[in-house]
Amino acid sequence: MKETRRIFLGATFAAVTALAAFAGPAAAAERPDYYPADYDKLVEASKSEQGLLVYSNMAEYNWAPVIKGFNELYPWIKVETLDLGGEIFERYYAENSSGTRTADMVATGSIDNWLEFTDKGEAVDYKSPEADKVPDWAKPRPGLYTVSTDPMIIVYNKQLLPEAKAPKSIHEIAELVKSGDTKLDNKLTTYNAAASSFGLSLYWAWVHKHDDAWDVFDTLGPLTRPERSAGPQLEKITSGEYTLGWFLSGIVVFPKMSDPARKALIGWHFPQDGTPIFMRGMAVAKGAKSPNSAKLMLDFILSHAGQVAFGKGGLTPYRPDVKADEVPFFTYSSITEAVGGESNVVLVEYDREMLEKRDEFLARWKKAFSQAQ
């Protein structure tokens, strides 16, 4: 079984007591004036809870700046996050049904699982005071909010594909294949839509944005070896096993480009004919044992400070008031500017039709990508 990664950030009891006495009034004084007058009741209630447990698919370095900022406001809340990958919802349902301690908050990107989770009433219908500060599309269902808006990009090996020839769109990759460049034979990669709900939702969104999508993918598919995740894809592009990949997760690629050796080998582009933007969701769980602490964390993540913190952790903030120079990589606004506007962004939305037509869609995808396992 995959190793579970845990993050514990807290303080000793004595330090917590001293800090709480100091930080409580400061947090209230610094709180925006649009917060409700009785918000202190939520804060006080969190002090009698047993810490905050979050199930997510995010790494320690993603969470670290967020937890640091959160604990500056609420130092008495010990935050524990478990990086569970694709096991989040199954584990939550099993634990909740047996009465075992389970997640207070869930934060992950999984369209189909979120639809099921909210259909079952497992997301607390909490109205955050920050809700009016984020776009409507970032609040897809009652109680479900968006953590970040992470881009999917084109990545290539510069030694195998000179920068001057590197495609800047999915259509250009198809044209390169048609040109007969043998460096691409069986050396393309992308997400495996048949093996990953993440990959399925990416392809569903892109196909429904482009009338000629299947023509493009019928061209690319025979030379493509789909993978389940971006980490192995990036490593194989770096080693030269693959020449190029598309729809790789930007939040995996961008932090690793700080390595000069990697940067010398790897180039990348936002797809100019439609950059998929994946909305990572979060909600307070109905089975939460620390619901007040979870609401405080959700509010912090939606706040300007929380969005900047996740930006520093490698994710992509989307609040309009987060500026590009506040984070090391990108914001939703800077991505839309880079690709020429909203029309060249493909938001991966919570489309129920994807579930209803999943089998039909995957059959067509497998026809194009015959090497998918």
N, C-alpha and C positions, 0 to 999 in steps of 0.2 A: 504493500500500500504506500502511496506517496507520502513522504514525510510532511507532517503538518508543521508550519512555521508559526510561532507565537511571538507576540510583541507585548512586553510588559513595561509600561511607563507609569511611575507613581512616585511616592515619597514615603518616608517613614512616618509613623503616626504622629510623632512630635512635630515634624516639619509640616505635615499636612495641617495639624491644628493651628500652628502659628500662621501659616500662609492663608488658611481659610479666613481667619480673623481679619487679615489684611486685604485679601483679594475680593471678598464678597462685596463690600461697599464700593470698591474700585470698579468691579465689573458692572455694578448697577449704574454708577455714575457715567461710565463710558458707553452704556447701551444706547443704541439709536432711539430717537424719540417716537418712532413708529411701533416700538414694542409695546405690548399691553401693560397697563399699570400693575396688573397682578402677576407679572412674570416672575417676581421674586418667590411666589409660592412654588413654582416649578423648581426653581433653584434650591429652595429650602428642602423640598421633598426629596431631591436627589441625594441629600446628605445622609439619609437613613437607608439608602440602597447599598447593595453589595458590589459596587463597581459596574463597569460597562463591558459587555461581551459582544463583539462584532464578528459576524461571519462575512468574509469577502473573498475575492479572487485577486487581491492586490498585495504587493510585496511590502516588506518592512520599510524599504526606502521611500515607497509611495506614502505610507502612513506617517512616517516619523515627524515631518514638519507640522502635520495636522494635529497629531496628539500633543506635540510640544505647545502649540498655540492654544489648544483646548485646555490643557492643564494649567496654563498661565491664568485662565479665567476660573477654572474649577479644579483646583489642586487636590481636592479630597476624592475625586473620581479616578479610581485606578482603571485604566483602559487596557483591555486585552483583545487583540484581534487574531483570528485564525484564518490563515490563507488556505482555503479548502478547494480551490480550483472549481471543478464541475460538480463537487459533492455537496454543495451548500444546501440546496433545497431538500434533498433526500435526508440529509442529517437532521435538518430542522424538523421536518415532518415526523421522523422517527422519535426524536427526543420530546417534541411537544405532545405527541400522542401518549407517551409513557409518563409524562409529568416531570421528566428530567430537566435540569437547567439547560436552557438552549439560548440561542442568540437573542439579544435585546434589539439589535439592528442587523439588517442584511444590506450589503452593498456590493453589487456585482452587475455584470453585463450579460443578460440572458433573456431575450425578448419572450420566448415561449414560456419559460419558467415564471417570469414576472406576471404574465397574463394569467397563468394558473393560480399563482400565489394570491393575486388580488381577487380573482373569481371566488376563491375559497374564503375570502374575508380575513386573510392572515396579515394584511397590511393595515395598521391602525390609521384611520382617517383623521390624520393630524393636520391642522392648518398652521403652517409655520408663519411666524411674523415676517419672514424673509420671502414668502411666496410671491408677493407682488413685485419683487425686485428682479425676478428671473422671467424669461420668456414663457409664454403659454405652453409651447411645445416641450418645455422642460418639466412639466407637471402632467404626464400622460394619463394618470388615473388617480382617483382619490387616495391620498396618503403616499403616493409614489412620486419621488422627486429625482432629478438628475444630479449625479455627482460631478460628471465631467463629460466633455464631448471630444472623444479621441479619434484622430484621423487615421485612415488607412492609405498607405502610400505605395509608390513604385520604388523598388530598391534594385541596384544592379552592381556588378563587379566591373570596376573601371579598367582592369587589365584585360578583361575579355570583351568588353563593350566600351569603346572610347566615349568620353563624355559628349563629343560632338554628334554621335549617332544615338545617344541614349534617348529612348522614347519618353515623352512627357504626358502621354495619355494612353488609355487602354487601346483605343483605336490605332495609335501609332505602333504599339507592340504587335498588333495583328498585321499591320502593313510590313513591319520588319520581318515577321514570319513568312509572309507571302513573297518577300524578296529572295528567300532561299538561303539566308544566313545560317550556315551550318553550326555556328557557335550556340545556336538556340535549340538544336535538336536534343530533345529529352532533357533540357537544362533550364526549363522554366518551372516556377512553383507558385502556388497560391494556397489559400485556405481550402480545406476539404469540407465542402458544404454537406456531404453525405455523412461525415463523421463528427460534425460539430454544429451545434445550434447557432453558435456565433457566426461560422462561415455561411450557414444557410441564410441567416438574416441579412448578411452583407450582400449576397448574390440576389436575394429576393428584391432588395431595395434598388440595386443597380439595374437589374433587368426591367423593373417597372418604370425606370427613368428613361430607358433607351429602347426605341422600337427595333433597332437592329442588333440588340444585345446577343441573341443566340447566334447570329451570323458571325459575330466577333468571337464568341467563345467556341464555336465549332472550328474556327481557324486555330485558336490557341490550344484547345483541349488535347489534341493528339501528341503535342510536344511537352505537356505539362505533367509534373508529378506533384499532386496536391499533398499538403501536410496539415497536421492538426493545430500547430501553434507557430508563432512568429520566431521564437527563440531558435529552434533548429533550422528554420528557413534562413535566418540571418547568418548563422554560422556556416551553412553550406554555400551561401552566396559568397561569403568572405573567403572560404577555402577554394572556391572555384568549381565546386560540384554543381552548383547552379550558376547560370549567367545572370538571371533576372527573376524577380518575383513581383507580384502585384497584390494589393490589398494586405500588405504586411502592416502590423500594428505600429503606428508611429511612436507610441509611448515605450515600446521595446527598443526601437531603433535609435531614437534621438539621444537618450543618455549615453549610449555606447559610442556615439560619434565624437565624444570628447577625447577618446583615445586616438592620438595622432596616427598610429599604425593602421587602425581601423578606417579612419577618415581618408587615408591615402588609397585604400582599396575600394571603398564603398561610396557610391553616389546614390542620390534619391531625388524623387520629385513628387509633389502632389499631383494626382491625375487631373489634368486640366479639362477632361470631358466628364468629370463627376467624381469628386473626392468623397468617398463614404465617410460619414461622421457617426461614430457609434456612441449612443447615449448610455452611460453606465448608471444604473438605477440604484436607489436606496429607499428604505422604508423602516419605520419602527414596527417590530414584529408583535403580533397579537399575543404571543406566548412570552413576551418579555417579563423578566423578573425585576428589571430596572428601567421601567418605561420613561421615567422622568429624565434620567441620565441620557437615555437614547434620544429623547426629544431635544435636549440641549446640544448633543453632538450633531444631530441633523440640522438644527438651526445654525450652528457654527459652520458646518460645511457649506451651507447655502450663502453664508455671509461673505462680504468682500474679503475679510481676513482669511476665512476658511478656503475660499476659492484660490486665493494667492498661495496659501500653504500647500494645497494639492498641486498647484502649478509648480512649486518648488520641489515637490515630490515626483514630478515627471508627468502628471496628468495634464489635461487641457481645460482650463477654466473657461466658462462661457458667460458669466455675468458681464453685461455691457460696460460696467464701470471698472473692470479689471483691465489695466493697460498692459501693452506688450512688454514694456520695460520693467514690469513688476515681477515677471516670471522668466525662467531661463530658456524656455522653449517657445510655445505658441499659445495663443488664446483662440477662441472660436472666431473672434472678429479679425485677428490677423490672418487666419487661414482663409476666411472668405475673401479678404482683400487680395491675398496671394493668388487665388484661383480665379479672380475676376468677378466676384460677386456671388450672391446667394444662389443664382441659377446654376452654378457649377459645383454646388454642394449637394450631396445626397444624404439627407438625414435618415438614419436607420430607425424607423418609427415602429410603434407598437401596433402592427397591422394584424388583426385577428384572421384575416383571409389567409395569411401565411400558414397558420395552423390547419385551416380547413383544406388547403390545397397542397400541403407539404409533400405528400407521396407523389402526386402528379408532377410537382415542380422538381423534386429530386430525381425522378425518372428521366426527365429532360436534361437535368444537369449531368447525370451519369452518362447519358448518351454523348454529351460533348466531351466530358473528362473521363475517358475510358480507363485511365490508369488509376483512378481513385479506388481505394480499397474499402 
